[in-house]
């Protein structure tokens, strides 16, 4: 018997806070023990990597389970599950469904089903009650998407209420991608913090039907759950940086790493960010040679620590040394950053041939979002504060 969807939705928030911090891939001794843990969903489904013919739908369940997607166009009539090595993915909590072969520019409906695994042995498997989410929708991109509307958040620092307050400073009817540009958390100490301060507020706003990209800041490298955090956001190449085309913009998301030297006492011998930045330098040099990059109407970089105007700390200056020459030589139009907690805009100059936006601080009155609209003729960025005032804007016309 399936649980009533409305009752499930009412209880979702309560279930979240009873979930222990379990490794997402940890094997569990049999029989499976789940005392005091209610089966169901820890977070609502969230979307990643939407294209004209594919999407990743990800979800986290309260207990080890078998979980699958049902979806369709005019009606929900298709079933999809992940499988590896001839086995359906099960007996885990984190699920990443990669739907392929979708129709371009088409609205799909979907829901997620889960069944708690009470017992799983070689010859005896017992399921709990089947639980189903509400129905949600997403729309695939056109094959040649010529426009986009993007919102960028930065430096929220565990203030969960800021998402809704910043989201509502403008009408979000056409936003088709959301970017999180670092320091969404102060540090990442446990799963329940990520659920409460990130997934719950964004699921109320957009994440069940609008895709997002999570770009790590230096505060996301800190805390006991920092290494698990990077695993719950889908990156095409399984690294913390990526590049993709969305609308007329070619986007490059860089992981700027930590701000101090790897040998600093604050990292207790566990930091290796110089190597990460060097790796990205080499990767970036290959990206700028691609046909997609060269043919793009506009080119934008998202990186938490500004590559300029960020003081003389080691991390930012290393970014300046490695990335700014590439940005200048290969015609990057604009860079979006945060980190300094001072909302600033720097137009192209002798040092930087690109425009640079630096988002604001987490405190009320200092918070900002980047509101981006682009089509084949123009690329407009507005930095808007939490009262709805446009602090800075920059438009490229072509």
C-alpha positions in Angstrom: 0.0 0.0 0.0 1.3 3.5 -0.8 1.4 6.2 1.8 -1.0 9.1 1.4 1.1 11.8 -0.4 -0.5 14.7 1.5 0.3 13.1 4.9 3.8 12.4 3.7 4.4 16.1 2.7 3.1 17.3 6.1 5.5 15.0 7.9 8.6 15.5 5.8 10.0 18.3 7.9 9.7 16.3 11.1 11.3 13.2 9.6 14.4 15.3 8.6 15.4 15.9 12.1 15.4 12.3 13.2 17.9 11.2 10.6 21.3 10.2 12.0 24.5 11.1 10.2 25.2 8.0 8.2 27.8 7.7 5.5 26.0 7.7 2.2 27.7 4.6 0.9 28.3 2.6 4.1 27.5 -1.1 4.1 25.1 -2.1 6.9 25.2 -5.4 8.7 22.2 -7.7 8.1 19.4 -7.6 9.2 19.1 -3.9 8.5 18.6 -2.0 11.8 16.6 1.3 11.7 15.3 1.8 15.2 13.7 5.2 15.8 14.2 6.2 12.1 11.1 6.8 10.1 11.3 5.6 6.4 10.8 8.3 3.8 12.7 11.2 2.2 15.3 13.3 3.9 15.1 15.9 1.2 12.8 16.5 -1.8 14.2 15.7 -5.2 16.5 18.3 -6.7 17.7 18.8 -10.2 21.1 19.0 -11.7 22.6 19.1 -15.2 19.5 19.8 -17.3 20.1 19.7 -21.0 17.9 19.3 -24.1 17.7 15.5 -23.7 18.8 14.6 -20.2 18.7 15.5 -16.5 19.9 14.3 -13.1 17.3 14.0 -10.4 18.9 13.4 -7.0 17.4 12.5 -3.7 18.4 11.3 -0.2 16.2 8.9 1.8 16.0 8.5 5.6 16.9 4.8 5.6 18.6 2.4 3.3 16.1 1.7 0.6 15.2 0.8 -3.0 14.2 4.0 -4.7 13.1 4.8 -8.3 11.7 7.5 -10.5 8.4 7.5 -12.4 8.0 10.2 -15.1 6.2 11.1 -18.4 5.0 13.9 -20.6 1.2 14.0 -20.7 1.0 11.4 -17.9 3.5 9.6 -15.7 3.9 6.3 -17.5 7.6 5.5 -17.5 9.7 3.9 -14.7 13.4 4.5 -14.3 15.9 3.1 -11.8 19.7 3.1 -11.6 21.6 -0.1 -12.0 25.3 -1.1 -11.7 26.9 -4.4 -12.5 23.6 -6.0 -13.2 22.1 -5.0 -9.9 19.5 -2.2 -9.3 21.0 0.4 -7.0 19.6 -0.3 -3.5 20.5 -0.7 0.2 21.8 2.9 0.3 20.3 6.4 1.0 21.6 8.6 -1.8 20.2 8.2 -5.3 21.3 9.9 -8.6 18.9 9.2 -11.5 20.3 10.2 -14.9 17.3 10.4 -17.3 18.4 10.3 -20.9 16.7 10.3 -24.3 14.3 13.1 -23.3 12.6 15.3 -25.9 13.9 18.9 -26.2 11.9 21.8 -25.0 9.3 19.6 -23.4 7.7 19.6 -19.9 7.9 16.4 -18.0 6.2 15.4 -14.8 7.9 13.1 -12.3 7.7 11.6 -8.8 10.0 9.5 -6.7 9.1 6.2 -5.0 10.9 4.5 -2.2 10.6 1.3 -0.2 12.6 0.9 3.0 14.7 -2.2 3.2 13.8 -3.9 6.4 16.0 -6.9 5.7 18.4 -7.8 2.9 20.2 -11.1 2.9 21.0 -13.5 0.0 17.7 -15.4 0.3 15.4 -13.1 2.2 14.6 -9.5 1.4 11.8 -7.6 3.2 10.5 -4.2 2.1 8.7 -1.6 4.1 5.7 0.5 3.0 6.1 2.2 -0.4 6.2 6.0 0.0 5.8 8.5 -2.9 6.5 12.2 -3.3 4.1 14.7 -4.8 4.3 15.2 -8.6 6.8 17.8 -9.9 7.7 19.1 -13.3 10.8 20.2 -15.2 11.2 21.4 -18.8 14.1 20.3 -21.0 16.1 23.0 -22.9 15.6 23.7 -26.6 18.3 22.2 -28.8 19.7 25.7 -29.5 18.8 27.6 -26.4 19.3 31.3 -27.3 18.4 33.0 -24.0 18.7 32.4 -20.2 17.9 33.9 -16.8 20.2 33.0 -14.0 20.4 33.9 -10.3 23.7 33.6 -8.3 23.8 33.4 -4.5 27.0 33.8 -2.5 28.1 33.9 1.2 24.8 32.9 2.9 26.8 31.4 5.8 24.1 29.2 7.3 21.4 31.9 7.3 18.7 29.7 5.8 16.1 32.5 5.7 18.2 34.5 3.3 17.4 32.2 0.4 13.7 33.1 0.4 14.3 36.8 1.3 16.7 37.2 -1.6 14.7 35.2 -4.0 11.7 37.4 -3.5 13.4 40.7 -4.2 12.5 40.2 -7.8 10.0 38.2 -9.8 11.5 34.8 -10.5 9.0 33.5 -13.1 11.6 32.8 -15.8 14.7 31.8 -13.8 16.1 28.7 -15.5 19.3 28.1 -13.6 20.5 28.9 -10.0 24.2 29.1 -9.1 25.5 28.9 -5.5 28.9 30.6 -5.5 30.5 29.4 -2.2 30.3 29.9 1.5 26.7 28.8 1.7 27.8 27.3 5.1 30.1 28.5 7.8 31.5 25.0 8.0 30.0 21.7 7.1 29.7 19.6 10.2 26.8 17.2 9.7 24.2 16.1 7.2 21.2 17.5 9.2 22.8 21.0 8.9 22.9 20.7 5.1 19.3 19.5 5.0 18.0 22.2 7.4 20.0 25.2 6.1 20.1 24.4 2.4 17.9 21.7 1.0 14.7 22.6 2.9 14.7 26.3 2.0 15.6 25.9 -1.6 13.1 23.1 -2.1 10.3 25.5 -1.1 11.6 27.9 -3.8 12.7 26.1 -6.9 14.9 23.0 -6.7 12.2 20.4 -7.6 11.7 22.1 -10.9 14.7 24.4 -11.7 18.3 23.0 -11.8 21.1 24.5 -9.8 24.9 24.3 -9.6 26.7 24.2 -6.3 30.2 25.8 -6.6 32.3 25.3 -3.5 33.7 28.2 -1.4 36.5 28.0 1.1 34.1 27.5 4.0 32.7 24.4 2.4 36.2 22.8 2.7 35.9 22.9 6.5 34.2 20.6 8.9 33.6 16.9 9.5 31.0 16.6 6.6 33.0 18.5 4.0 34.2 15.5 2.2 30.7 14.0 2.0 29.2 17.3 0.8 30.9 17.2 -2.5 29.4 13.8 -3.2 25.7 14.9 -3.1 26.0 17.4 -6.0 26.4 15.9 -9.4 29.4 17.1 -11.3 29.8 15.6 -14.8 33.5 14.8 -14.4 33.3 13.9 -10.7 35.5 16.9 -9.7 34.6 20.2 -8.0 34.8 22.3 -11.1 33.0 22.2 -14.4 32.2 23.9 -17.7 28.9 23.9 -19.6 26.9 26.0 -22.1 23.6 27.4 -20.9 21.8 29.7 -23.3 24.2 31.9 -25.1 26.7 31.8 -22.2 29.6 29.4 -21.8 29.9 29.0 -18.0 33.1 28.0 -16.2 32.8 27.1 -12.5 36.2 27.1 -10.7 36.9 25.8 -7.2 39.2 28.5 -5.8 40.1 26.4 -2.8 41.2 27.7 0.6 42.5 31.2 1.3 45.6 30.4 3.3 48.6 28.3 2.4 48.3 24.5 2.5 50.7 24.3 5.4 48.8 26.7 7.6 48.1 25.4 11.1 44.3 25.8 10.6 44.3 22.9 8.1 46.1 20.4 10.4 48.1 18.9 7.5 45.0 18.0 5.4 45.0 20.7 2.8 46.2 20.3 -0.9 44.6 23.3 -2.7 47.7 24.4 -4.6 47.5 21.2 -6.5 43.8 21.6 -7.1 44.3 25.1 -8.5 47.1 23.9 -10.8 45.0 21.0 -12.0 42.3 23.5 -12.9 44.7 25.8 -14.7 45.7 22.9 -17.0 42.0 21.9 -17.4 41.0 25.5 -18.2 43.7 25.7 -20.9 42.1 22.7 -22.6 38.6 24.1 -22.2 39.4 27.4 -24.0 40.4 25.4 -27.0 37.1 23.6 -27.4 34.7 24.5 -30.2 31.8 25.1 -27.7 34.0 27.7 -25.9 35.2 29.4 -29.1 31.7 29.6 -30.6 29.9 30.9 -27.5 28.3 34.3 -27.7 29.5 35.1 -24.1 31.9 33.6 -21.6 31.5 33.8 -17.8 33.5 32.5 -14.9 32.0 31.7 -11.4 34.6 31.4 -8.6 34.2 32.1 -5.0 37.4 33.9 -4.3 37.9 36.9 -6.6 40.9 36.6 -8.9 41.6 40.3 -8.2 40.8 42.8 -5.5 40.8 40.2 -2.8 43.9 41.2 -0.7 47.2 39.5 -0.5 46.2 36.1 1.0 47.8 33.1 -0.6 44.6 31.5 -2.2 43.4 34.6 -4.0 46.9 35.6 -5.2 47.5 32.1 -6.5 44.2 32.4 -8.4 45.4 35.7 -9.8 48.7 34.1 -11.0 47.1 31.1 -12.6 43.8 32.2 -14.0 43.9 36.0 -14.8 46.3 35.6 -17.8 44.0 32.9 -19.2 40.9 35.0 -18.7 42.5 38.0 -20.4 44.0 36.1 -23.3 40.9 34.0 -24.1 38.3 36.7 -23.9 36.4 36.0 -20.7 33.6 38.6 -20.5 32.8 38.5 -16.8 33.7 36.9 -13.5 31.3 36.4 -10.6 32.8 36.1 -7.1 32.1 36.6 -3.4 34.3 35.9 -0.3 35.2 39.5 0.6 31.8 40.4 2.0 32.0 43.7 0.2 29.7 44.2 -2.7 31.9 45.6 -5.5 32.0 46.0 -9.3 35.1 46.5 -11.4 34.7 47.2 -15.1 37.3 46.0 -17.6 40.7 47.8 -17.2 44.3 47.3 -18.0 44.8 44.6 -15.4 41.6 42.8 -16.2 40.0 42.7 -19.6 36.9 41.2 -18.0 34.2 42.7 -15.8 34.3 41.5 -12.1 31.3 41.4 -9.8 31.9 40.6 -6.1 28.7 39.8 -4.1 27.9 41.1 -0.7 27.9 39.8 2.9 25.5 37.5 4.8 24.1 40.2 7.2 20.8 41.9 6.6 21.3 45.0 4.5 24.5 43.7 3.0 23.1 40.7 1.2 23.0 40.6 -2.6 22.1 38.4 -5.6 23.4 38.5 -9.1 20.5 38.7 -11.6 21.6 37.7 -15.1 19.6 37.9 -18.4 21.2 37.0 -21.7 20.1 36.6 -25.3 21.9 36.8 -28.7 22.0 40.6 -28.5 22.8 41.4 -24.9 24.2 40.1 -21.6 22.9 42.0 -18.6 24.0 41.5 -15.0 22.4 43.4 -12.1 23.7 43.1 -8.5 20.6 43.6 -6.3 20.5 44.0 -2.6 18.0 42.5 -0.1 15.8 45.6 -0.4 15.5 45.2 -4.1 17.8 48.1 -5.0 20.1 47.7 -8.0 23.6 48.4 -6.7 25.5 47.8 -9.9 24.8 46.7 -13.5 26.8 45.9 -16.5 25.5 45.1 -20.0 27.4 43.7 -23.0 25.8 44.3 -26.4 26.7 42.3 -29.4 
